[in-house]
Amino acid sequence: MQIFEDTAVTGLQKQGGRISGVEVDGHLIKADEVVIAYGLWSREVAAMAGAHMPLYVCEHFYILTKPLQEVQALGKGAHLPTLNDQDAFLYARDDVEGLLIGCFEPHAKGLSLDRLPKDFSFDLLAEDWDHFMPMMKNALRRIPALEKAEVRMLLNGSESFILDSQFMLGESPELPGLFLLGSMNSTGIALAGGAGRAMAEWIIAGEPAMELNEADIRRFSPEMNVLGALEARIPEVLGRHYDNPYPGRSMETARGQRRSPIHAGLVAASARFESRGGWERAVHFGGEDAHLPLTFGAPAWRDQVGREVEACRNGAAILDQSAFGKIMVQEPDACAFLNRLCAAQMDIAEGRIVYTQVLNRKGGVESDITVQRHGANTYFMVIGAGEVVHYLKRMREAKGSFHVEFTDVTSGYAIFGLAGAKAGDVLQDTSNSLAPDLKRFQFTPVEIGLARGWAGRLSVTGEEGYELYIPAEMAMAADEALLAAGASHAGLYASGSLRIESGFCAFGHELSPGLPPQEAGLGAFCAFGTGFVGEEALKSHTPKRRIVSILFDDPQAIPIHDEPVYFRGDVVGQITSAAWSYRYGRSLALAMIDAPLGLLSKNTVVPGFEVEIACTRYSARAPLKPAKEVFAHD
C-alpha cells in the first residue's frame, strides 16, 4: 500500500459505465473501486465523476482556556464528564487542565469553498468574536468559573454537514465502483471506526452487511445537491443540532424546492406542510394554529386530524401522493426482468395491479411497491417517496442482459388517494367513464372533470378507496372537480393513523434491508419458483421475529418511534410506527418483536406487554392480525 500526502486529485476516470481510476498530479492510478472521503472538498471531487454528495461546510467555533484551579484540583489523569447544555447550545469538557467550550449556535455561518485556497486542509479559519459572543455569555451563565479564566484561543474550524444531520456512505447511485463517505457533522472521530468497517464490508460484499438506511447515500436525489438549497439549509442544520426532536418539527429553510402539481390548491385549503426528501408534503389541513406549540404530549393537531380520519373512513378524502416515485418499464423483456427483480408474480393480466417487495440477495426488503401492467411489454411502478434513487440503482444492477428500458416519470404524474365510503360516489359524479364494477387491484382509464388519467382500486389507508393517476398538467383540474363533488383534503398524519390500524408495513419503519418478508407477515406475496433475487435465501429462512399491533391500555401513553417493548420483564422488541388511533381513543403502534412467538396467533390477543416511553412503562396488548380486525371499539 502507498500513501500520497499533499497530493491533489485532478480527475476521476470512467470506463464501461463504472469508475476506473484516479488522476493525481498528472498520473493515473487505475482502480476498480475508489472511495471519496475528502472532507469538505468531497462534493467537488465527486462532481468530477458526475456523482452527487450533498454536503456543505459551516464554520464551527470553540474556545480553549488556560489551566483552571477547579480542573487541576481533580488530580492527574482525572477528567470532568462532558457537559451538553442544549438550551444554551453548548458543549464543554476539560482540556489540558483547562476547559474546551464549543457551540452549535443558531444562525450558524455557512462557508463557501471559493473563500478557501485550494490546498486548505486541517487549517483554522479567522476568529470571529462578534459571532461567538452570545454563546460566550451563555457559557458564563452555565459555568461561573469562566469569569476568572483566561482564554487561550478561539478556534474556528471548518466542518461539513448534511441535510438531515446524519452522515453519508455507500456506493454512488450514479457510478458503480465509486464509494462516498463524508459529512460527519462534527462527529468524525466518534464515527470513523464503524463507518470505515461498514464501508469496507460494502465494498467487499457488493452490498451493505448491516442496516444503514439512515446513512445510505441512496436516500438523496440529485435535486437535493442543488448548491442554493445547501447554502440555505446547512447553517440551519448546524443551528438546530440541539433542538428537541418534537413530532411535527420541520426545517424552515430551502422550502418549496419540490411541490405537488396541486400545491396551490393545498395551500388554499390551509395545509400544514413538512419538508420530506425535498418535497412539500401536507401533513394536515389545520394550518399553523392546529400545529403549534410542538410537544411530546398530545399534539395540537389531534382534533383536526380526527376530522380528516373521519373523512377517510366515511366520506371522501383526497390524499396527495404525488411525491411517490413513478417508473415506466418497457421493451420485450419487461415481464421477465420484473420477475427477476420483484418477489411477486409479474406475469399478470393487463389492467391488473400487484403489490410486491424488492429484495436483496440475503432476502431482505429493499423496497415495497405496486406494479401495474399497461400492455404486453409495458408496466408502471409506484414506489415510496424518497426511494427513487435507491430503487433505480437496484434496477440497473439487475438489468444484466435483459432487453428492457426503465424511465423515472415521477414529475410527469400526480397521484391522489381517494379514500372513504363515499369515494366511489364522488368519483362517479365527476366522471362518465368509471366502470362501476372495477374490482380491487384493477385499474381503468377515467375522466375526472376536465382531466383524464386512470383509476386503480386500492388505498394506502386500508379503507375503501381508489388511487388516481393524472398527468401533472391536469392535476389541478382533477382536484377541483373532486372537491366540487364533495371530497375534502386529508394529510399524512391521517393516512398514517389509518395505515397503522390496518397493519400495513412501511419501508423505513417496519420494512428494511435486514428484514425478510416472512417476518413482516408478507411471505404470501412471494412467488417462489420465478427466480427472483433473494429467493434462495428465503427458502431456508425460519422467521424469528414478527410485526405485531400494539394497543395501549392507557390513553396517556404517546409513543413516537423505537421505544423498547417488554414482555414479562424482558426486552423483546421495539416500536416501528405509532399514531393516535381515533377508532380506539388511544395510541396504537406496530412493533417488531422476537419473542414470545409461540404465544401469538392470528386469533389471539396477548396481554402482558409493556412499552417504555420516557422512562415510564405502559401496559399494552398485542395480536398478529391488524388491530381493526381484532379489537372491538373501546
PEUR-V181460 format. One line per field, one symbol per residue. burial: 1 if it has 9 or more other C-alpha atoms within 8 Angstrom, else 0. A space follows every 10 residues. Layout:
burial = ???
//
This chain:
burial = 0000000011 1111000111 1111000000 1011010001 0110111110 1111111111 1111111100 1100000000 0000010011 1111001111 1111110101 1000000000 0000100000 0100100111 0000010010 1001111111 1110111111 1110111111 1111100000 1000100110 1110000100 0000111111 1001110011 1111111111 0100000000 0001000011 1100111001 1111100111 1111111001 1001000011 1001110111 1111111111 1111111111 1011111111 1111110001 1111111111 1011111111 1111001111 1111111111 1010100110 0101000111 0011111111 1110011101 1001000100 1111111111 1111111110 1111111111 1101111110 1110101111 1111111111 1111101011 1111111111 1110111000 0111101100 0000111111 1110101111 0011111000 0111111111 1000111111 1111101001 0000110111 1110000111 1111111001 0000
//
